[in-house]
Amino acid sequence: MTDAIHLLRENFAAPLRIEQLASVAHMSPSSFHQHFKQMTAMTPLQYQKNMRLLEARRLMVSDGASVATAAY
């Protein structure tokens, strides 16, 4: 499971499929989804979106990026 979370963190900007993450965790997609939500209190998609929002916030605050640049 931690390998899947690391994969999500390293590739948060790229589209990832649940099947891909489940394979890394050596689980079925449904089992992975259930265990992921228990560990993080979020679905994998919510977790990825949260990572993207945190990175956009970091770009705007620390790098002075515009909203359009951070959104891209």
Phi and psi in degrees as GROMACS dihedral restraints (atoms count N, CA, C in turn):
[ dihedral_restraints ]
;  ai    aj    ak    al  type     phi  dphi    fc
    3     4     5     6     1   -65.2    20    10
    4     5     6     7     1   -31.3    20    10
    6     7     8     9     1   -63.4    20    10
    7     8     9    10     1   -38.1    20    10
    9    10    11    12     1   -67.6    20    10
   10    11    12    13     1   -39.5    20    10
   12    13    14    15     1   -66.2    20    10
   13    14    15    16     1   -40.8    20    10
   15    16    17    18     1   -62.9    20    10
   16    17    18    19     1   -41.4    20    10
   18    19    20    21     1   -61.4    20    10
   19    20    21    22     1   -42.5    20    10
   21    22    23    24     1   -63.2    20    10
   22    23    24    25     1   -43.6    20    10
   24    25    26    27     1   -65.5    20    10
   25    26    27    28     1   -41.3    20    10
   27    28    29    30     1   -73.3    20    10
   28    29    30    31     1   -26.9    20    10
   30    31    32    33     1  -124.2    20    10
   31    32    33    34     1    37.6    20    10
   33    34    35    36     1   -62.6    20    10
   34    35    36    37     1   -26.1    20    10
   36    37    38    39     1   -81.5    20    10
   37    38    39    40     1   -19.3    20    10
   39    40    41    42     1   -90.6    20    10
   40    41    42    43     1   147.4    20    10
   42    43    44    45     1   -69.9    20    10
   43    44    45    46     1   128.8    20    10
   45    46    47    48     1  -123.6    20    10
   46    47    48    49     1   142.7    20    10
   48    49    50    51     1   -97.7    20    10
   49    50    51    52     1   147.5    20    10
   51    52    53    54     1   -57.1    20    10
   52    53    54    55     1   -39.3    20    10
   54    55    56    57     1   -59.5    20    10
   55    56    57    58     1   -38.4    20    10
   57    58    59    60     1   -65.6    20    10
   58    59    60    61     1   -46.2    20    10
   60    61    62    63     1   -67.0    20    10
   61    62    63    64     1   -41.0    20    10
   63    64    65    66     1   -62.4    20    10
   64    65    66    67     1   -38.3    20    10
   66    67    68    69     1   -63.5    20    10
   67    68    69    70     1   -42.1    20    10
   69    70    71    72     1   -62.5    20    10
   70    71    72    73     1   -35.7    20    10
   72    73    74    75     1   -86.6    20    10
   73    74    75    76     1    -2.1    20    10
   75    76    77    78     1    58.8    20    10
   76    77    78    79     1    47.8    20    10
   78    79    80    81     1  -136.5    20    10
   79    80    81    82     1   164.8    20    10
   81    82    83    84     1   -75.1    20    10
   82    83    84    85     1   156.3    20    10
   84    85    86    87     1   -56.8    20    10
   85    86    87    88     1   -41.5    20    10
   87    88    89    90     1   -68.3    20    10
   88    89    90    91     1   -41.4    20    10
   90    91    92    93     1   -65.5    20    10
   91    92    93    94     1   -41.5    20    10
   93    94    95    96     1   -60.4    20    10
   94    95    96    97     1   -47.3    20    10
   96    97    98    99     1   -58.3    20    10
   97    98    99   100     1   -44.4    20    10
   99   100   101   102     1   -64.3    20    10
  100   101   102   103     1   -48.1    20    10
  102   103   104   105     1   -67.3    20    10
  103   104   105   106     1   -38.2    20    10
  105   106   107   108     1   -61.0    20    10
  106   107   108   109     1   -45.2    20    10
  108   109   110   111     1   -65.1    20    10
  109   110   111   112     1   -35.7    20    10
  111   112   113   114     1   -65.6    20    10
  112   113   114   115     1   -38.5    20    10
  114   115   116   117     1   -75.9    20    10
  115   116   117   118     1   -37.2    20    10
  117   118   119   120     1  -112.3    20    10
  118   119   120   121     1    -9.7    20    10
  120   121   122   123     1    64.1    20    10
  121   122   123   124     1    18.4    20    10
  123   124   125   126     1  -140.5    20    10
  124   125   126   127     1   156.8    20    10
  126   127   128   129     1   -76.8    20    10
  127   128   129   130     1   162.6    20    10
  129   130   131   132     1   -56.4    20    10
  130   131   132   133     1   -39.0    20    10
  132   133   134   135     1   -66.6    20    10
  133   134   135   136     1   -42.0    20    10
  135   136   137   138     1   -62.7    20    10
  136   137   138   139     1   -40.0    20    10
  138   139   140   141     1   -62.6    20    10
  139   140   141   142     1   -44.9    20    10
  141   142   143   144     1   -63.9    20    10
  142   143   144   145     1   -42.9    20    10
  144   145   146   147     1   -63.6    20    10
  145   146   147   148     1   -39.4    20    10
  147   148   149   150     1   -63.0    20    10
  148   149   150   151     1   -42.0    20    10
  150   151   152   153     1   -61.6    20    10
  151   152   153   154     1   -40.9    20    10
  153   154   155   156     1   -64.8    20    10
  154   155   156   157     1   -41.6    20    10
  156   157   158   159     1   -66.4    20    10
  157   158   159   160     1   -39.6    20    10
  159   160   161   162     1   -63.8    20    10
  160   161   162   163     1   -39.6    20    10
  162   163   164   165     1   -67.5    20    10
  163   164   165   166     1   -41.4    20    10
  165   166   167   168     1   -61.6    20    10
  166   167   168   169     1   -42.7    20    10
  168   169   170   171     1   -61.8    20    10
  169   170   171   172     1   -43.4    20    10
  171   172   173   174     1   -60.8    20    10
  172   173   174   175     1   -43.2    20    10
  174   175   176   177     1   -61.9    20    10
  175   176   177   178     1   -40.5    20    10
  177   178   179   180     1   -71.6    20    10
  178   179   180   181     1   -40.7    20    10
  180   181   182   183     1   -77.4    20    10
  181   182   183   184     1   -51.4    20    10
  183   184   185   186     1   -87.9    20    10
  184   185   186   187     1   -30.8    20    10
  186   187   188   189     1  -103.4    20    10
  187   188   189   190     1    -5.9    20    10
  189   190   191   192     1    68.9    20    10
  190   191   192   193     1    25.0    20    10
  192   193   194   195     1   -68.9    20    10
  193   194   195   196     1   149.0    20    10
  195   196   197   198     1   -75.0    20    10
  196   197   198   199     1   166.0    20    10
  198   199   200   201     1   -61.4    20    10
  199   200   201   202     1   -41.7    20    10
  201   202   203   204     1   -63.1    20    10
  202   203   204   205     1   -42.5    20    10
  204   205   206   207     1   -65.7    20    10
  205   206   207   208     1   -44.3    20    10
  207   208   209   210     1   -65.4    20    10
  208   209   210   211     1   -36.1    20    10
  210   211   212   213     1   -67.9    20    10
  211   212   213   214     1   -34.4    20    10
